[in-house]
Amino acid sequence: SLAQGECGPLEVLLSAAGGSCCTLSSRWETCWFKVELHVPPAWAGREVHFIWESDGEAMVWRDAQPVQGLTKEGEKTSYILTSSLKETEPHSLTLYVELACNGLFGAGKGSLIAPPDPDKRFTLSKAELAIFNRDVYELLVDLEILLDMAQLLGEENQRSFQALYTANQMVNVCDVTDPATFPAARRLAAGIFSQKNGESQHTIHAMGHCHIDSAWLWPYEETIRKCARSWVTVVRLMERNPELTFVCSQVSRLPPGTGEWGSGIPAQQFEWVRCWYPGLYTQIQDYVMKGRFIPVGGTWVEMDGNLPSGESMVRQFLQGQRFFQQQFGRICSEFWLPDTFGYSAQLPQLMRGCGIRRFLTQKLCWNLVNTFPHHTFFWEGIDGSRVLAHFPPGDSYGMHGRVEEMLKTMKNNKDKGHVNHSAVLFGFGDGGGGPTQKMLDRMKRMSDTDGLPRVQLSTPDRLFSALEKESPQLCTWVGELFLELHNGTYTTQAQIKKENRACERILHDVEVLSTLALARGGKFQYPAAELQRLWRLLLLNQFHDVLPGSCIQLVVEDALRYYTEIRQAGAQLQEEAVQSLCGELLLPNSEGTGSTLVLNTLPWDRTEVISRTGPTGAEVLALVTAPSMGYAIAREPLLPPQPVSVTKQEDGSITMENGVLAVCLDTMGRLTSLRLAHSDRESVPDGCPANQFVLFDDIPLYWDAWDVMDYHLETRKPVTTLLKPLEISQGGGLRGSASFSLQIGERSTLTQEIILDATCPYLRFLTQVEWKEAHKFLKVEFPVQVRSTNATYEIQFGHLQRPTHWNTSWDWARFEVWTHKWMDLSEHGFGVALLNDSKYGASVHGNILSLSL
């Protein structure tokens, strides 16, 4: 067969015997091969395969349509040309093979999670025609199952001996040189497989599955092709296996790239396939209507389960459920999130509010310290909402249909006696791939075989319906599902975290102002379509390997570009809403000339110091008041009841007071005193200054961008190298401030301005870090004179308490946790809160509040 590379001057003859190979282009590029096939007439009546082996992902095209994904890592290296070659079928045909220069898991240098290797080359090692001997294949699968039963059922189980002796008889009966002996050998195996289970046997609901990360070790754009390669393979399997069901949990995406996508039209993963592979999309639609290709999930993407705001999580469900309703005439009843790094205690309430009452994941089997005590249970959120949760007991979403996996699923089930049903998700995942024929053929032999759990190809609805019938006996887990691993993802890629929070604020403000402008009447048109586009961009970046920062640099660059687009477009929408809402106040010569328009998009009245342009063009400060979710004209600045006083002491320390707070800072910018102005109670312990920067070694066991291990706490080093001592920056009145600079590690620097405004009940820390360290972890600590066994952390639409002690392994495993905009340590009548505008990693141990930077 002739394989002609159309990516450049590449032409290589690959013989039917193999043995030749060619080296292709570097990572992320694509090569197209035109393959002219000539099937010998002597192969009439035989099953003929086109064999393709390369270390890059490939897809076969026939008659201008994709027909098969080929991935060596995913055990798919052949395309079936015909199951029985007939004289009427064409013996010569032309295929095209699209070969992506990346593997199933990207192009890492030396290890799975290493950065992509810029010098990596990909090789095509085999392209040939072959006759497939299905009788031999079936015989080998029979023997595999029997030998696994013999090895895994144990000596105390008579079925293991029956399987072993049957396999031995098959070997004796079978003459590999005489195909006529194969049927007799297979009849022996069928005798074992036909012996049925009792009615009490555990039932496994097996579902084809293909987890495709939107972006991880490959960029967003490569996911488009991963979807097509995986899904077209599933369609081919469905054609040959009418019992196969396939669950698709990654329904929704927004396309990156340029050209056609430059218009920013929002779309989903299905929409990608519809636009790029319309013929395939039509086939998928048909199988969806038949109930065999089953979209699940209910959200726009499989988002991170901790860091998105409450509103972002609502939008994930809103956009996902709306998509299901529009495309398939129904919403999803299962929330399917198998690979996220923990699950907020707010999720059950959000799920129930969005029509979802079932939840599936498996990620907590990754816990490093404690084994989660259930596989099927009720999960209760912070408001008492409950959903039925199921963790596949096999602890995987990418099984291969082996005996070992089925036995583990049955034996590992922690809710024996309560439920007798569980899920098995089979198929290559993360980088796509999906189920294979061999996986299906293994499980067909285990459908009802004595000694093994009963295996049936099923659907999420049938699984959860069976579990619901058994649910009266189930236990309830209250609160968050905390993953005792990957704690570093709360902090990794600080710029992504900062941009996410900023974009969430921008979209909130745009919607508030646009709603006010619409309610006021006039010609203002609410920008619904553009807001949906921007929200979908933001939701895309909340995918569970993007917002956490556990992705390659190429993905980070894409994400930051999307954030920039959201901010720029959001600023334009905000300006348009303000012009419509308050346009006459901004006109020259109106009574508003010379005054300041103050907008407040938060739901409480605010009096704050702002910076505005004065008559000379310079920036000046003003104390202004604006009503809840409204606006005001500030003509004459307010006078504070007490100006801020700033005083430098003889020892170089600086004190500031505004009538609400009294503060003292040492020469290194550390907080040595913080108290309410009219109280004698000191918040900062003697000899333990707050605002203390500390540096830790950060060398995890394996998952570098994901993990920070508990032993990092043993490497604590206070940052004490002063580059610029504390000096007064603003001398008081409406604002007092002081600034300083520190050397961090060997190459990094930190500059901070500490600000106290008039009437303000909090102290602000504006911090700029030039970070050039490797395998280091920077935090800031605030010891306080408060004693409590629990600290309170903000989560989506609420708060959560976590222990401040390490009494148990469950407490200790939460040495690094996540929060949103604040955490608080309080006792009766008094407390201290630490707020932030862009951070998520945090901890409170004893009396020390620590924010990970």
N, C-alpha and C positions, 0 to 999 in steps of 0.2 A: 504494500500500500504506500502511496506517496503522500507525505505530509509536507505541505508547502507553507512556510511561515510568511505571513503577510505583514509582519511588523517591521520588516527590513530585509536586507539581503541574506535571507536564511532559507536554505533549501536542503533537505536531508532525506535520504531514502532509508526507511526503516523496514527491514525485512520481516516477513511473517514469523521468522524464528526469533525476532527480537535481537538483542545483542548490540544494537547501535543506540546512541543517545545524542542529544544536542543540548547545549547550555543556552538558556534564554536570558532575557533582559533582567534588570534589577527590580527591587521591590516596588509594588503598587502599579507597575506597568502592566499592559495587556498585550498578549500575542494572539492573533487569529490564524488558525490553520485550516487550510482547505484539504479535505481528506477524500480521495477518490477510491472507492472500494469496488473490488471485483470478486464476487463469491464464486468459487469453483462449482461447476454443475454437479460434480460428484457429491457435493454436500446436500443434495436434495433430501428433504425429510428430516434434516438435523436442526438442532437449536444452535443458531449462530450468534456469537457475540462479537462486538467491537471492543477490543481491550485497549485501555489507555492508562498508562501509569506515569505520573509526574509528581513532583513535590510542590506543585502549585495547584490551586483549585481550578477546576475546568467545568465547562458546560457544553454539551453537544447540541448543535442546532441542525434541524432537518426541515426542509421545505419552509425556511424562513421562520421557524418556530423553535423555541427551546424544548428539548425533549428529555434531557437527562443531566443531572449533576454528577460530576466525577471528582472524587476526592480520595486520594490514597489513605490519608489519615482517618477518613470517615468510612473506610472499607467499602468504597464504591469505585471500582476500577473498570466496570464493563457496562456497555449499553446493549440491550437485547435487540438485535436486528430482526430476528424472527424466531418464534418458538418451534416452528417446523417449516422449513423452507419448501415452498411449493413451486411448481414449474411456472405458475402464472405470476409469481412475485418477481420483481426486478432483481437481477443478479448483479447489476452494477448500479451504484448510487453515489451521490456526493453528500458528505457531511461537512459541517464547519464546527471546529472546536475553538471556543473562546477560553484562553488560558490566562488566569490572573497570576501575576508574579507575587503571590503571598500564599502561605499555608493556611490551614484551618484556624491557626492561632497566630496569624500575623507573620512577622519576619524578625523575631527577636534574635539577638546575637548571643548564642551560647546557652540560653535558658528561656523558659516560657515567658517570664516577665521582664526580661532584659529589654533595653531600648532597641528599636529596629536597627538592623545591621545595614548601613548604607552600601556595603560592598557585597551583599548577599546576592547570589545568582541562583536561578531555578532551572532544574533539569527535567527534560522529557526523556524518560528511559525506555518506554515501550509504547508502540502503536501497532496493533496487529489484529487480524481476524482469527477467530478460534471457534472450534466446535465445543459446546458445553455439554458434558455428560451428566444429565440430571439424575440418572439412576445412581451414579457414584456419589453425587452430592447428597442425595437423600439418605443413602446408606451411611455416609460420614456423619450427618446430623443425628441419625438414630444412635450411632455408637457414642457420639459426644454426650448425648443426654444420659444414656445408660451408664457410661463410665463416671459421669458427674454424680449420678445417684449412688453408685457403688462407693465412691470416695467420700461423699458428703453426708449421707444418711446415717453413717456410723455403724459400728459392729453390732450394737445392740438392736439394730433394726433389721428384720429379716428381709425387707425390701432391698436393702443394699446388696445382700447376697444374691437375691433373685436377679437383680440388674446385672451384677458381675457375671454370674453363670450364663445369663442370656447373651451377654456380649461375647463371652468365650465361645458359646455355641455358634454364634454368628461368624466368628473368625474361622471356626472349623468348617462351617458349611460353605463359606464364600471362597471362591477361586477368583482371584483378581484378574486372571487371564481369560475367564469365562463369564461374560455378563449374564448368561442364562442362570447362574447360581445366585444372582443378586436378589431376585424376588423371594426366594426361600429364606434368605437371611433377614430380609425386611419383615417377613411374616412373623419371625421370632420376636423382633422388636415390637411389632404391633400387638403381640400378645401381652406384653408388659404394659404398654400404653393404654390398652383397652380395659384394664382392670380398674374399676371405678373407685372413687373416694366414698366415704360415708357422708351422711348429711351434715355432720357437725364440722366438717373440714373448713379451714379458713379460706375465704374467697378473695382472690386478688383481682382488682379491676385494672387491667393493663390498657394503657393509652399511648399511642404514638406521640412523640414530643420532640421539639427541636428549639431549644432556647438559643435565640440569636441576640447577642449583645448589640445594641444600637451603635455603640462605639466602645472600643476597649483597646485591644492591641492592633487595631486597624481603624482607619478614619470612617466617618459617617458614610461617605460615598460608597465604600466597599460593601457596606451592609445591604445596599440595593441589590447587588449581584448575589450576595449570600442568601438573601430571601429567595431570589429566583432559582438558584441552584438547589436549595433545600426543598422548596415547595414543588418544583416540577418533578423532583424525585419522588415525593410523597404521592403526587398524582399518578405517576407510573405504577407505584406500588398498589394504589387503590384500584387501578384497572385490573390488576392480577389477583388481588386479595379483597374480595367484596366484604369481608368481615372487618377490615382495618378501619379504625377510627384514629383521628389525629387532632390533637389540641394545639391551637396556635395562641400563645400567650403574649406575643409581642405584636399587637395589632396596629399601634398608632405611632407614626413618625412624622417629622417635618423635613422635607428634602433640603439638603445642602447643595452647594455647587453654584455654577454660573449658568449662563445661557438661558435655557427654558426656565430653569428654577430661579433665575435672577429676579423674576417678578415677585418672588416671595409668596406664591400661591400656596396656602397651607394644604397639607395632604397627609395621608397615613401610609403605613407600610403596604397595605393593600393598594393604596393609590399609587405608590411607586410601581408596583407590579402592573397595575392597570395602565399606567402611562408608558412604561418601558416594555412590558410584556403583555399586551392586551389579549393575545390568544390564551396564554396561561391563566390570566385573570378570569376569563370566561369559564374555563374548566374548573377553577377553584370555586367560583360562584355556584356552579352546578352541584359540587360536592357539599358546599355549605347548606344548600337547600335540602339535600338528602340527609343531612345530619351526620355526615361522616368527617368533614373538615370543620372543626368546631372552634370558633373564636371564643377565647375566654379572657378574663382579666379585668375588664371594666374601666381601665385607666388609659390615658393617652400614651404613656410609655411605662415600662416597669421602673418607676421612679425610686429614688432613695427613700427609705421608710422613716428617716429621722429628720433630715435637714430642711426640706421644703416647708414653707409657712403653711398655716392652716388654709389660707385662701388658695395657695398653690395646689394643695392636695384636693381641695374641692374642685378646682378647675381640671385637675387630672381626671377625676371621676366624671365631671360634667362633659368634658370633651370626649372621653372614651365612651361613656354611655350614649351620648348623642350620636356618635359614629355608629355604634351597634344598632341603634334604633333606625337611623337613616338607611344603613346598608342592608340590614337583615331583618328589620321589622320587630326587633325585640331588644331589651336591655340584658345585660349579663347579670347572672345571679351569683357568680363565683368571682372573688378577688384572688388572682393568681399571681403571686409575687415570690418566686422560688429562690431568688439569688441576691436579695437585698440585705444590707448589713445591720439588721435590727428593725424593729417595728414599733412605732409610736403607740402609746396607750390611748391616743385619740382616734386611731384608725377604726375601731369598731363602731363608734358613733357616726363617723363619716360614711362608712360602708352602709350602715342601715339607712342613713338619710338618702343614700343614692340607690336604694333598691337592692342592695347586696347583703346576703345573710350567710354566705359560706366563704371560707378562706383556706387557701392552700399555700404552704411554703415547705422548705426543708432546711433552711439555712441554719437553724439553731443546732443542728447536729454538728456544726463546726465549732461549737463552744470549746474553749481551751481549758476551762476549769471544771465547770459543773455540767452534768448530763441533764438535759431537760427531761422532766418526769413523765411526759405524755406524748402520744402521737395523735390521739383524737380527743378533743376536749372543747369546752365552751370557753371562748376568750371574751372577757368583760373589760370594757373601756372605762374611762374616768367618769362617765355619766351613768354607768350601769347598763349601757347597751351591750348586747351579747351577740356573738356570731359563732357558728360551728366551725371549728378549725381542724384541719387534718394535715399532719406531716407524714409523707410516705415513710413507713418504717425502714425501708431499705436505705434511707439517708442519701438519696440521689435523685436527680431529675434527668439522668442520662444513662439508664441501665441498658443492658444488651440482651435481655431475655434469657439469661443463664440460670441453671438450676441453683447455683450458689446464691444468686440475687433473690430468687423466689423464697428459698429457705430462710435467708436473712430477714426478708420482709415479714415472714410469719413469726420467726423466733424472736425478733427484735421488738415486736409490737409491745409497747408498755401498757397497753390497755386491754390485755387479754381478759376475757370474762365480761368485759363491758361491751366490746365490739368485736365482730368477727369478719370485718371487711376492711380492706386497705388498698391503696393505690400503688401501682408501679408505672412510672413514666419511662418509656424506653425510646432510645434514639440518641445519636450524637448531638451534643449541644455546646453552648457558649459561642463557638464559632460557626454554628449551624451544622448542617449535615443531615440530621434526622434519622428515622428508622431505616433498617435494611431488611432485605428479604430473609436473611439468615435469622435475624431476631424473631421475625414472625414465625418462621418454621420451627424454631426451638419451642416457642410458646404453644404452638398448635399441638405438640406432643405432650404438653403439660396441662392441657385444658381440663382434664379430669382423670389424673393418673394417681392411683393409690400410692400413698407415701409422700406425695407432694401436695402443696396447696393447690386448690382449684384456681386455674388461671382463665379468665374470660376477657376478651377484648370488650371494652366498655366505654362509657362516657362520663364526664364529670357529674352530670345530673343523676345517672344511675348510681354512681358511687355515693354521692352525698344523700340521695334518697334512702339508700340502704343504711347509711350511718344515722340519719335522722330517726329511723325506726328504732334504733338501738340507743338513742340519745338520753333517755331518762336515767341511765346509769352513769353518765359521763361526769367527770370532774370539771371544775371551773378554775381558770387561771385569770387573776385580776391584775391589770396594769400592763406595763410595757413588756414586750418580748425582746429583751436585751441580748444582743449577740456579744459573747465574751471573746471577741476577736475583732480585728480591723478598727480598733479605736483611733488609729492615726488618721482615718479618713475624715474625722471631724475637723481636721486642721490642714491636711495636705492640700497643696495648691491654693494658697491664701487668696490669690487674686480672683479665682473662680468663686470662692465663698463670698468675697466682698461684692463682686458684680451681681451675684444672684440676689443678695439682700437688697442691693441698690435698685435692681430692676423690679423686684417685688414691690418696693416702695413707689417707684415711678408709675407702674401700672395701676396701683391703688389710687394714687393722686389723680392720674388722668381720668379714671372712672368717676371719682368723686366730683371733680370739676366739670366733667362732661355731663354728668347727671344734673348738677345744679344748673348748668347752662341750658339744658333741655327743658328742665322744669320751669325756667324763667320765661320760656316761650321764644318767639322770634323765628329766625330762619336757621338756627343751628341744627345741624344734622349729627346725631350721635354716631361716632365712628366705630360702629359695631364690627364691621369686617376687618378694619385695620387692627383693632384691639384683639380680635380673635387671632389674627396672624401673629401679633407680637406675643400674646400669651402662649401660643403653640411653640414659638421659638424658645421661650423661657422654659416651658414644660419639657421640651426636647432635651435641653441642657440639664434638666434634673434627673436624667437617666442615672441608674445606680452605679455607673463607672465614670460618669462625667462630673457631676456635682461633688462626689466624694474625692475626686482627683486621682482615681486609680486607673489612669489611662495614659496612652503615649502622648508625647509632646504635640504631635500633629493634631490630635483631638483637642488638646488644650487651646491651640491656636484657633481652631474652628470655633470653639465655644466662646472664646474672648471676642471673636469677630461678631458672633451673634449677639453677645451682650452689648457691644458698641452699637449695633443696629437698633436694638431695643431702646437704648438710652437716647439715641439721636431721634428716632421716630417718636418716642414717647415725649421728648421735649417739644417737638413740633405740635403734637396733639394737645399738650398742656397749654401751649401758647395760644392755639386756636380756641380752646375752651375759655381761657381767661379773657381773650378779646371779645368773645361773644357774651360772656358773663358780666364783664366790667369795662367793656370797650370805651363807653363814654367817659369813664373816669380817667382813662389814659390819654384822651385827646388833648392836644395843646389848646390853651386858652379856656379849658373847662375849669370848673371850680376845684377840680382835683389837682390842678397844676401846682407843683411844688410840694405836694404831699406824697405819702407812700401808701401804695396798695398792699395790704397784708392779708394773705390767704392762709387759712388754717384747715387742713384736711383731716385733722384728728377729732375724735368725738368728745372733746372737752375744751372749755375755755382756756386760753393760754395767754400768759403775760411773760414775755421774754425779751432779752436784749438781742437786737438784730444789727447787721451791718448794712448800711445803705450809702448811696452816693450823695454827697453834700453839694452845696451851691458851687463850690470851687472844683468839683469833680473828684475830690478825694473821698475815700471811704470813711464814714463816720458811724458811730454807734448810736442806737436809739432804743429806748424801752417802749414796747408797744403791746397792745392787747388785741386779740382777735377772738370772736365767738366760736363755739363748737361748729365744725364743718361749715364755716362761713368765711366772710371777709370783712375787713374794716379799712377805713381811710385814716391813716395816722398823720394828722396835720402838725400837731405840736407834740413832741416826744414827752412821755411821762417822766416825772421825777421819781426816783426810787425813794421808798420810805427811809432807807439807810444806804448811803453809798458804800461801795466796796473799799475797804482800807487794806493797803499792802505795806508791810514794814519789813525791812531787812535788819536782822539782829546782829550783834557784835560777832557772834560765832559763825556768821554767814548764812544761818538759817533764815527762812522767810515765813512770815505769818500773813494770813489773809482772813478777813471777816466781812460778812455782808448782812449781818443781823439775823441770818438763819443758821449759817454754818460758821464755825471757827476752825481754821486749818493751820498746821505748822509743818513745814517741809525742811529737811536737812539739806546740806550742800550737794548731796547726790540725788536730790529730787524725791527722796523717800518720805513717805507720810509718817510723821512721828506723833501727830495729834489730829484727831477729827472728832468734833463734838458739836452738838446743837448749841447755838450761841447762848441760849438762856438755860443751859443745863450744865451740871458739873460732871455728868457721866462721860467718861472717856471711852472712845471706840477702839483705839489702837493700844495694844498691850505694851507695857514698858519694855524697852530693849528689843522689841520685835517690830520694826518699822514696816509699814505697808507700801504698796507700789514698788516692791522689791522684784527686780528682774532676775530670773534664774535660768541657767543653761544646763541641759541634760545631754548625755550621750544617747543617740537614737540608733541602735543596731539591733533590729528585730531578728527573729529566727529565720524568716524567709520573705514574707510579703512586705517588701521595703516601703512602698508608698501607702500600704494599707495599715500596717501594724505599728503600735508602740507597746513594748512589753512592760510588765510590772517592774522588772529589774532596772528599768531606766531611772526609777526613783532613787536608787542607791548612788547615782552619779551626780547628784545635785551640786551645782556650783553657782553661788551668788555672783551676779555681774557687778564688779566693783571698780573697773578701770574707767576713770573719769576723763573724758576728753575736754569737756567744757563745764565748769561748775555752775550751780544754780544761780541765775540772775533774774532780776525783775524785767519782764517784757512789757507789761502794761501796768501803770502805776495806781490804778484804782478808779473810783467814780462808778461808771457803769460796768466796768470790767477790770479785774485784776488778774495778772498771770505771771508765771515764772517759767523759765526754760533751762534745759541742760542737755548734754550729750554724753553718751557712754560708748566705750569700745566693747563689742561682743565677740567673744572668741578671737580668732586670729585676723579675720578680714572684714567683719561686719560692724556697722555702727547703728546707733539708735539716738534719735533726737525727740524730745518730748516737751510739749508746752502744757502746763497745768493751769486751768482757767477756772475762776470763780466769778460768776456774773451777779449783778444786783438782783435781789429777791429769789435767786435760784436755790433750790433745796438740794442740789447735787454738785459735785466737783467733777470737772471734765478733764480728760487726759487725751490730748491730741498727739498721737505717736506715729513717727515715721521710722521705719527700719530699712536699712540697705542690707539685705540678707545675702551673704555669700558663703555660708557654711554648708558643709556636707555632713550628714548623719548626726545632726545636732537638733535639739528641741528647745525652743525658747518659750518660757511662760512668765507670767507676772503674778505675784502672790500678795494677798491682802489678809494678814492676820487681824482678827477682830476680837474684842472682849465680849463675846456672845457664846453662850453654851446651849447647845441643842443637839439632840440625837439625830435630827433630820434637817436637811437643807431643802429648799424649794427651788425648782427649776421651771422656767417657762417652756411649755411645749405648744403645739398647735391648739389654739382656742382654749387654753387652760394651763394648768401647771401640775407638776408631779413632785412628790417628795421622795428623796433617796437618803439612805443612812449616811451619817458623817463618821461612822465607825467601821471597823473591819471585823466584827464579831464572828461572822460566818464566811465560808468560801464564796457565798453568793454576794456578800457585801464587798469582800476584798476584790472580787473579779471586776467590780465597777470602780477601779482606781482612776479611770479616765472615762468620763461620760459626755453626753451632748446636752446642750441647752440652746435656747434661741436668744432672745434679746436681754434676758436677765436671769440672775440667780440670787437667792436671798437666804441669809442665815439669821433667824429671829428666835428670841425667847419671849416670854410674856411681857408685853409692853415696850419692847425695844428690839431693834434689828438693824442690819446693814445689808444693802443690796448692791450688787455689781452689775452694771449694764454695759452693753457693747453694741456696736453698729455693724459688725461684720464677722463675728467669731462664733464658733459652735462648740469647740472642745473646751471642757471645763472639769473641775472637781472641787469638792469641799470635803476636806479630811480634818477632823477635829474642829479647830476654830479658824482654819486657813482656807480662804476662797482663792482658787487658782484659775486663771484664764490662760488657755493655750493660744499662743500667738503664731 
